[in-house]
Amino acid sequence: MIATINLLPWRQTQRRVCLRFWCVLFSASLLLSIGVLLRYQSVITVENRTELLLADAEKTRAEALMALKPRIQQRQQQRQQIQARNKQRAQTRSWQQVLQRLAELLPEQAWLTKITWQQETLELTGNTLNFAALKALEAQLRQQPMFRLGSPGETQQDAQGRWQFHYRLTRSGAHDNAL
């Protein structure tokens, strides 16, 4: 005799187990997808905030630089003025040495009344007590290494017996850096 077996409760149990498995699998994949989407959205939000903060910081920095620009330009102008003054002082110091040497060349009976520098030409105007001092002065000026004596200007004797002279000296090319 064959015993009868009822498989109906086992099938229902198997169906529930299978249904539970697929529900858990579907729910887990749905939750995983939602989690990935939420994470992606949070990353995008953080990136947007970061971009906004960087844009604001860049704007603030640009405004600060624009506010500093006049001050920087003013400092640069002051620096250029200081450099120009220092260059002028250096030129003045070099002229001081040249004029000191020129004063040492003058005989005791000669003195200068006017000195003019224009376009590489030094013009000397002055007086001497006698003609010998005038000749000695001209000889000294011809020996001056920094300047070349041009044609002498007008030389005449005034009412008091002094000799008035006018010389033009052009700067020598070999000594351009001295000034």
NUMARGU-625918 format. One record per residue (C-alpha): residue number from 1; x, y, z. Coordinates in nm, 2 decimals. Last residue first. Example, Ala and Ser with C-alpha at 12.3 -4.5 7.8 and 13.67 -1.06 7.14 Angstrom:
# NUMARGU-625918
@i 2, u 1.37, v -0.11, w 0.71
@i 1, u 1.23, v -0.45, w 0.78
***
This chain:
# NUMARGU-625918
@i 179, u 7.90, v 11.17, w -1.67
@i 178, u 8.21, v 10.95, w -1.68
@i 177, u 8.03, v 10.71, w -1.91
@i 176, u 8.08, v 10.94, w -2.21
@i 175, u 8.45, v 10.97, w -2.15
@i 174, u 8.59, v 10.83, w -2.48
@i 173, u 8.34, v 11.03, w -2.69
@i 172, u 8.47, v 11.36, w -2.56
@i 171, u 8.21, v 11.61, w -2.44
@i 170, u 8.21, v 11.93, w -2.63
@i 169, u 8.37, v 12.24, w -2.49
@i 168, u 8.27, v 12.59, w -2.60
@i 167, u 8.48, v 12.88, w -2.46
@i 166, u 8.39, v 13.25, w -2.39
@i 165, u 8.63, v 13.50, w -2.26
@i 164, u 8.63, v 13.85, w -2.11
@i 163, u 8.98, v 14.00, w -2.05
@i 162, u 8.99, v 14.25, w -1.77
@i 161, u 9.11, v 14.60, w -1.84
@i 160, u 8.84, v 14.79, w -1.65
@i 159, u 8.66, v 14.90, w -1.97
@i 158, u 8.64, v 14.54, w -2.10
@i 157, u 8.89, v 14.35, w -2.31
@i 156, u 8.76, v 14.11, w -2.56
@i 155, u 8.75, v 13.74, w -2.64
@i 154, u 8.45, v 13.60, w -2.85
@i 153, u 8.43, v 13.23, w -2.87
@i 152, u 8.71, v 12.98, w -2.89
@i 151, u 8.67, v 12.71, w -3.16
@i 150, u 8.59, v 12.39, w -2.99
@i 149, u 8.79, v 12.24, w -2.69
@i 148, u 8.73, v 11.87, w -2.65
@i 147, u 8.61, v 11.77, w -2.31
@i 146, u 8.68, v 11.47, w -2.08
@i 145, u 9.06, v 11.47, w -2.14
@i 144, u 9.13, v 11.84, w -2.05
@i 143, u 9.46, v 11.92, w -2.22
@i 142, u 9.30, v 12.18, w -2.45
@i 141, u 9.13, v 12.34, w -2.15
@i 140, u 9.47, v 12.38, w -1.97
@i 139, u 9.62, v 12.56, w -2.28
@i 138, u 9.31, v 12.79, w -2.30
@i 137, u 9.35, v 12.88, w -1.93
@i 136, u 9.72, v 12.95, w -1.97
@i 135, u 9.65, v 13.18, w -2.27
@i 134, u 9.38, v 13.37, w -2.07
@i 133, u 9.61, v 13.40, w -1.77
@i 132, u 9.88, v 13.55, w -2.00
@i 131, u 9.61, v 13.80, w -2.13
@i 130, u 9.56, v 13.95, w -1.79
@i 129, u 9.30, v 13.98, w -1.52
@i 128, u 9.09, v 13.70, w -1.65
@i 127, u 8.71, v 13.70, w -1.70
@i 126, u 8.44, v 13.44, w -1.75
@i 125, u 8.21, v 13.24, w -1.98
@i 124, u 8.23, v 12.87, w -2.01
@i 123, u 8.00, v 12.67, w -2.24
@i 122, u 7.97, v 12.29, w -2.20
@i 121, u 7.83, v 12.12, w -2.50
@i 120, u 7.67, v 11.77, w -2.50
@i 119, u 7.33, v 11.91, w -2.58
@i 118, u 7.33, v 12.20, w -2.33
@i 117, u 7.55, v 12.27, w -2.03
@i 116, u 7.60, v 12.63, w -1.94
@i 115, u 7.86, v 12.79, w -1.70
@i 114, u 7.86, v 13.16, w -1.64
@i 113, u 8.08, v 13.41, w -1.46
@i 112, u 8.40, v 13.20, w -1.43
@i 111, u 8.72, v 13.33, w -1.28
@i 110, u 9.07, v 13.38, w -1.40
@i 109, u 9.38, v 13.54, w -1.22
@i 108, u 9.44, v 13.23, w -1.01
@i 107, u 9.46, v 13.00, w -1.32
@i 106, u 9.17, v 12.78, w -1.37
@i 105, u 9.25, v 12.40, w -1.40
@i 104, u 9.15, v 12.33, w -1.04
@i 103, u 8.81, v 12.48, w -1.11
@i 102, u 8.77, v 12.24, w -1.41
@i 101, u 8.87, v 11.94, w -1.19
@i 100, u 8.60, v 12.05, w -0.93
@i 99, u 8.36, v 12.10, w -1.22
@i 98, u 8.41, v 11.74, w -1.33
@i 97, u 8.39, v 11.60, w -0.98
@i 96, u 8.07, v 11.79, w -0.91
@i 95, u 7.94, v 11.69, w -1.25
@i 94, u 7.97, v 11.32, w -1.14
@i 93, u 7.79, v 11.40, w -0.82
@i 92, u 7.51, v 11.58, w -1.01
@i 91, u 7.48, v 11.28, w -1.24
@i 90, u 7.45, v 11.05, w -0.94
@i 89, u 7.20, v 11.29, w -0.78
@i 88, u 6.99, v 11.29, w -1.10
@i 87, u 7.00, v 10.91, w -1.11
@i 86, u 6.90, v 10.90, w -0.74
@i 85, u 6.62, v 11.14, w -0.81
@i 84, u 6.50, v 10.93, w -1.11
@i 83, u 6.51, v 10.61, w -0.90
@i 82, u 6.32, v 10.79, w -0.62
@i 81, u 6.06, v 10.91, w -0.88
@i 80, u 6.03, v 10.55, w -1.02
@i 79, u 5.98, v 10.41, w -0.67
@i 78, u 5.72, v 10.68, w -0.60
@i 77, u 5.54, v 10.59, w -0.92
@i 76, u 5.55, v 10.22, w -0.83
@i 75, u 5.42, v 10.30, w -0.48
@i 74, u 5.14, v 10.50, w -0.63
@i 73, u 5.06, v 10.22, w -0.87
@i 72, u 5.05, v 9.97, w -0.58
@i 71, u 4.82, v 10.20, w -0.38
@i 70, u 4.59, v 10.25, w -0.68
@i 69, u 4.58, v 9.87, w -0.74
@i 68, u 4.51, v 9.78, w -0.38
@i 67, u 4.13, v 9.83, w -0.41
@i 66, u 4.13, v 9.64, w -0.74
@i 65, u 4.33, v 9.36, w -0.57
@i 64, u 4.07, v 9.35, w -0.28
@i 63, u 3.79, v 9.34, w -0.54
@i 62, u 3.96, v 9.06, w -0.72
@i 61, u 4.01, v 8.87, w -0.40
@i 60, u 3.65, v 8.91, w -0.30
@i 59, u 3.54, v 8.79, w -0.65
@i 58, u 3.77, v 8.49, w -0.63
@i 57, u 3.64, v 8.41, w -0.28
@i 56, u 3.28, v 8.43, w -0.40
@i 55, u 3.36, v 8.21, w -0.70
@i 54, u 3.54, v 7.96, w -0.48
@i 53, u 3.24, v 7.96, w -0.24
@i 52, u 3.00, v 7.91, w -0.52
@i 51, u 3.21, v 7.63, w -0.67
@i 50, u 3.24, v 7.46, w -0.33
@i 49, u 2.86, v 7.49, w -0.28
@i 48, u 2.81, v 7.33, w -0.63
@i 47, u 3.06, v 7.06, w -0.55
@i 46, u 2.89, v 6.98, w -0.22
@i 45, u 2.55, v 6.96, w -0.39
@i 44, u 2.68, v 6.74, w -0.66
@i 43, u 2.83, v 6.50, w -0.40
@i 42, u 2.51, v 6.51, w -0.20
@i 41, u 2.31, v 6.42, w -0.52
@i 40, u 2.55, v 6.14, w -0.60
@i 39, u 2.51, v 6.00, w -0.24
@i 38, u 2.13, v 6.02, w -0.26
@i 37, u 2.13, v 5.84, w -0.60
@i 36, u 2.36, v 5.57, w -0.47
@i 35, u 2.14, v 5.52, w -0.16
@i 34, u 1.82, v 5.51, w -0.38
@i 33, u 1.99, v 5.25, w -0.60
@i 32, u 2.10, v 5.04, w -0.30
@i 31, u 1.75, v 5.07, w -0.15
@i 30, u 1.59, v 4.95, w -0.47
@i 29, u 1.85, v 4.67, w -0.50
@i 28, u 1.78, v 4.56, w -0.14
@i 27, u 1.40, v 4.58, w -0.19
@i 26, u 1.42, v 4.37, w -0.51
@i 25, u 1.65, v 4.11, w -0.34
@i 24, u 1.43, v 4.11, w -0.02
@i 23, u 1.12, v 4.07, w -0.22
@i 22, u 1.27, v 3.80, w -0.44
@i 21, u 1.38, v 3.60, w -0.13
@i 20, u 1.05, v 3.65, w 0.05
@i 19, u 0.86, v 3.52, w -0.26
@i 18, u 1.08, v 3.22, w -0.28
@i 17, u 1.04, v 3.14, w 0.09
@i 16, u 0.67, v 3.20, w 0.06
@i 15, u 0.64, v 2.98, w -0.24
@i 14, u 0.85, v 2.71, w -0.07
@i 13, u 0.62, v 2.72, w 0.23
@i 12, u 0.31, v 2.70, w 0.01
@i 11, u 0.46, v 2.41, w -0.18
@i 10, u 0.54, v 2.23, w 0.15
@i 9, u 0.18, v 2.28, w 0.28
@i 8, u 0.04, v 2.13, w -0.05
@i 7, u 0.27, v 1.83, w -0.07
@i 6, u 0.03, v 1.58, w 0.09
@i 5, u 0.17, v 1.24, w 0.09
@i 4, u -0.04, v 0.93, w 0.06
@i 3, u 0.10, v 0.61, w 0.17
@i 2, u 0.11, v 0.33, w -0.09
@i 1, u 0.00, v 0.00, w 0.00
***
